[in-house]
Amino acid sequence: RGHLLLGAGSATMMGAAVLATRSALRSGAGLVTVATEAVGWPILQTAAPEAICAAGVSLGNTDFQQQRRIKAIAVGPGWLAEDAHLQQLAFLWQQATVPVVVDATALLLLKSMLGHVPPQERRSVWILTPHVGEFDQMFGYSAHHEERLQKAMAAAVSNNVIIVLKGKYTRIVSPEGK
């Protein structure tokens, strides 16, 4: 029932922001603020009038997050692989103090940051939610599920993240590699 800050959507992919917003609201978030481009606000307000719209730069504003009492952040659905989103993600990687869920395009942007900030210096829990294709793009191709699971266990430990490896047999791997 907390307040979720959702970084989602772009001028050409507001549908992803709508789906992610509706999912967040249905899953139990008490309040959802969507940080996205202003051009998409009318679409979002029509599809999910109970959501709040905010400028995309809100993801990189700690004061905004504290004032709004943000309890979790989710990023990636409908994002483009562009510099603005990369910068927002880099800010969160170093500064977020609440749990951060990373999906879709944000996973591929995160790939370039893994290993650059020592995991022990991050101040929040990170949950990566790749499907098989996204996981293979991030951590290298795996010939079968068992190999991919072993890579997920190693990646979770080395990056101090939770990995939800989505697929036929979804697996959740803790930062301890379990």
C-alpha positions in Angstrom: 0.0 0.0 0.0 3.0 2.3 -0.3 3.8 4.9 -3.0 5.5 3.6 -6.1 7.5 5.8 -8.5 7.3 4.3 -11.9 9.7 5.3 -14.7 8.0 4.1 -17.8 7.0 5.1 -21.3 8.3 7.3 -24.0 6.7 9.3 -26.8 6.4 6.2 -29.0 5.7 3.6 -26.3 3.1 4.9 -23.8 1.2 1.6 -24.0 4.0 0.0 -21.9 3.6 2.8 -19.3 -0.2 2.3 -19.2 0.2 -1.5 -18.7 2.8 -1.1 -16.0 0.7 1.5 -14.2 -2.4 -0.6 -14.2 -0.4 -3.6 -13.0 1.2 -1.6 -10.2 -2.3 -0.3 -9.1 -3.8 -3.8 -9.2 -0.9 -5.4 -7.4 -1.5 -3.3 -4.3 0.4 -0.1 -4.6 -1.6 2.5 -2.7 -0.4 5.3 -5.0 1.5 5.3 -8.3 3.4 8.3 -9.7 4.5 7.8 -13.3 7.7 9.7 -14.3 7.4 10.0 -18.1 7.4 12.5 -20.9 4.6 15.1 -20.7 3.4 14.2 -24.2 2.2 10.9 -22.7 0.3 12.3 -19.7 -3.1 12.6 -21.5 -2.9 9.0 -22.5 -1.9 7.9 -19.0 -4.6 10.0 -17.3 -7.2 8.6 -19.6 -6.2 5.0 -19.1 -5.4 5.2 -15.4 -6.9 8.4 -13.9 -6.0 7.4 -10.4 -2.2 7.6 -11.3 -0.2 10.8 -10.8 2.0 12.0 -13.7 5.4 13.6 -13.1 8.3 14.7 -15.3 10.7 12.0 -16.2 13.5 13.8 -14.3 11.7 13.0 -11.1 13.6 9.8 -11.1 16.8 11.7 -10.5 15.4 14.0 -7.8 15.9 12.8 -4.3 14.0 15.7 -2.8 11.0 14.8 -4.9 11.2 11.2 -3.8 11.4 12.1 -0.1 8.6 14.7 -0.3 6.3 12.1 -2.0 7.3 9.4 0.5 8.3 7.0 -2.3 8.6 3.4 -1.0 9.7 1.7 -4.2 10.8 2.5 -7.7 10.3 0.5 -10.9 11.9 1.4 -14.2 12.1 0.3 -17.8 8.8 -0.5 -19.5 8.5 1.6 -22.7 11.9 3.2 -22.2 14.2 3.8 -25.1 17.9 3.1 -25.0 18.8 6.7 -24.9 21.1 8.9 -22.8 18.4 10.5 -20.7 17.2 7.1 -19.4 20.7 5.9 -19.0 21.5 8.9 -16.8 18.3 8.4 -14.7 19.2 4.8 -14.2 22.8 5.7 -13.3 21.6 8.2 -10.7 19.3 5.5 -9.1 22.1 2.9 -9.2 24.2 5.1 -7.0 21.6 7.1 -5.0 18.4 5.2 -4.5 17.5 4.4 -0.9 14.3 2.4 -1.7 14.0 -0.9 -3.5 14.3 -0.6 -7.3 12.8 -3.0 -9.8 14.4 -3.1 -13.2 12.7 -4.4 -16.3 12.7 -4.2 -20.1 15.0 -1.6 -21.7 16.3 -0.6 -18.3 17.9 -4.0 -18.0 20.0 -3.5 -21.1 20.9 0.0 -19.9 22.0 -1.4 -16.6 24.3 -3.9 -18.3 26.8 -1.0 -18.9 26.8 -0.1 -15.2 27.3 -3.5 -13.6 30.7 -3.6 -12.0 31.2 0.2 -12.0 29.7 0.9 -8.6 30.8 -1.6 -6.0 27.7 -3.4 -4.8 28.4 -2.7 -1.2 28.2 1.1 -1.9 24.6 1.0 -3.1 22.1 1.9 -0.5 19.1 0.0 -1.8 17.9 -3.4 -2.9 17.8 -4.0 -6.6 15.6 -6.5 -8.3 16.3 -7.4 -11.9 13.5 -9.1 -13.8 14.8 -10.4 -17.2 13.2 -13.0 -19.4 15.6 -15.5 -21.0 16.5 -13.3 -24.0 17.2 -10.2 -21.8 19.2 -12.3 -19.4 21.3 -13.7 -22.2 21.9 -10.2 -23.6 23.1 -9.1 -20.1 25.2 -12.0 -19.0 26.0 -14.0 -22.2 24.3 -16.8 -24.1 23.4 -20.0 -22.2 22.9 -23.3 -24.0 20.3 -24.5 -21.5 18.3 -23.5 -18.4 20.7 -25.0 -15.9 23.6 -23.1 -17.3 21.5 -19.9 -17.2 20.5 -20.5 -13.6 24.2 -21.0 -12.6 25.0 -17.7 -14.3 22.1 -16.0 -12.5 23.4 -17.2 -9.2 26.9 -15.9 -9.9 25.5 -12.6 -11.2 23.3 -12.1 -8.2 26.2 -12.6 -5.8 28.7 -10.5 -7.7 26.3 -7.6 -8.2 24.4 -7.9 -4.9 21.0 -8.0 -6.6 17.9 -10.2 -6.7 17.3 -11.7 -10.1 13.9 -12.9 -11.1 14.7 -15.1 -14.1 11.4 -15.3 -15.9 10.5 -18.2 -18.2 8.8 -21.5 -18.2 10.3 -22.2 -14.8 10.7 -18.8 -13.2 13.5 -18.7 -10.6 14.3 -16.1 -8.0 17.9 -15.8 -7.0 19.0 -14.0 -3.9 22.1 -11.8 -3.5 23.5 -14.8 -1.6 23.2 -17.0 -4.7 20.3 -19.1 -3.3 
